[in-house]
């Protein structure tokens, strides 16, 4: 058994390849070139791990650490995918001292089945806003002011500066 395992490991280690995520690379390079080192970011947790690791910027929600405070902050950040008003979302992000919000377009529209999209999940949490347009759709549109200013956009990510 150990000989077979050794050969399997040896075969796996011999595989060479390259992972490429050009939209994320574009975003990270933009962040490094155009934001201050102390600029605070928020967004989907998997994306924030990359922002922290590759751009070395402070983030308010991280996927590799969990406690009650992080869960509360993440819920505030994920309100970008709710149907709340942009003014209310901005207020939440300002309280978290966020300078830039990353909106990942697929998080707004993706759903594995009916009722499982982020806006639909928020409908259960926040029924008073049910039926309104999701904030993430508005944030991906042309007019995000006066609460936000789009500073970067590619096929996957929007980076919005929080206007204070």
N, C-alpha and C positions, 0 to 999 in steps of 0.2 A: 504494500500500500504506500509506504513512504517513497519508494522509487517512482511509482506512478505519479504521486503528488509532485515530486521534484521535477519530473519531465513536463508536467502541466504548467508549473510555475515558470520553468525555463522557456517554454513555448509562449506563454503570455507576455513575458518580459521581452521577448524578441520582436513583438509587434510594435512597429513604429507608426506614428500617425500624427496628425495635428488637429486640434480643435480650433474652430474659428467661429466667432460670433461678431461679425463686422459691425452691426448696429451698436452693440455694447462697447466694442472697442472705440468707435467714433465718439460715443457718449463719454467714456472715461477720458479719452484724450482731450475732449472739449472741457471737461471739468478741470483737469490738471492745468490746462492753458489759460482758462478764463475765470477761475474763481479763486478766492483767497484760501489759504490753507486752513483757516479757522471757520470757513463757511459750513453751516450745518445743513445736512440733507435728510430728506425722508422719502419714503416710497415703498414699493413692494419689498418684503424682507430679502428674498433671494438677490434682488438687484442691489440692495443696500450692502450686502456682504461684499459684493464686487466693488462698490464705491469706496468702502472702508479699506479693503485690501489693496486695490489697484490705484486708487486716486489718493488714498490716505487722508480722507476728509471725515470729520465727525458726522455721525449718523444718530438718529433718535430711536431707531428700531433695528435690531440685529437678530438674524435667525439662529445663531449659535449660542444664545444665552437666553434664559427664560426666567422670569419672575412676575409677580403681580403687577409691578410698575411697568415692565416692558409690555405686558399684555394690554394694559390701559393705554399706553402711548401708541401702540400699534393700532388699536381700535380707533383712536383719534386720527391717526394718519390715514387709515383705510376709509375714513369718511369721504375721501376724495372719490370713492367708488359708490357712494350713497346717492340719494336724491336731495340731500340737504342743499341749502343755498351756498353760493360761493362765499358770501360774507361770513356765514357760520363756519365754514371750513377754514377760511383764512384766520378767523379768531382762534380756532383750535391750534392751528400751526404756529401762530404768533406766540401763544402761551407756551408752546414747546420750543420756542426760539429757533424755528426753522427758517433758513434763508432760501432754500431751494427745494421744490417738490418734484420728484420724478414720477411721471404718470406713464405707466406701461399700458399701451393701447390694448393689448390682448386681454388684460385683466378686466377691462370695461365690457368687452363683447363676448368673451369666451364663457361657455357653459357646457358642462359635460352632459347635462340633461336639463329638462324643463325645471325651473325653480332653483337652479344651482349657480346662476351667474351672480357676480358680486352685487349689482343693483338689486336683484331679487332677494338675495340673502339679507340685504339691508332693509328691504320691505318688511321683513319679519321683525327686525330689531327696532325699526323706526316707521311704524305704520302711518303716522301722520303725514309723511311725505310721499306715500305710495301714489303712483300715477304721474308724478312729476318726471321731468327729464333727468337722467342720471348726471351728476356733476361731472363725471369723467368725460362724458360726451361733450359737455360745454367746455371743459378744460382743453379738449383736443380741437375745438373749433377756432375760428379766427379771433373772436372777441372774448378775451379772458380778463380784461380790465374791469374795474379799477383795482381789483384785489390781487391780481397776478399779472406778470409780464412774461411772455414766452421768450426764452433766451436761447433755446436749442430745440431742434426737432429733426428726427429722422424717421425711417419707416416703422420703428418700434417704440421709441421713447420721446416724450416731451419733457423738457426741464422748464419749470416755471419758477420764476423768482417771486417770492412773497413780498408784496409791496406793503411797507409799514409807514 
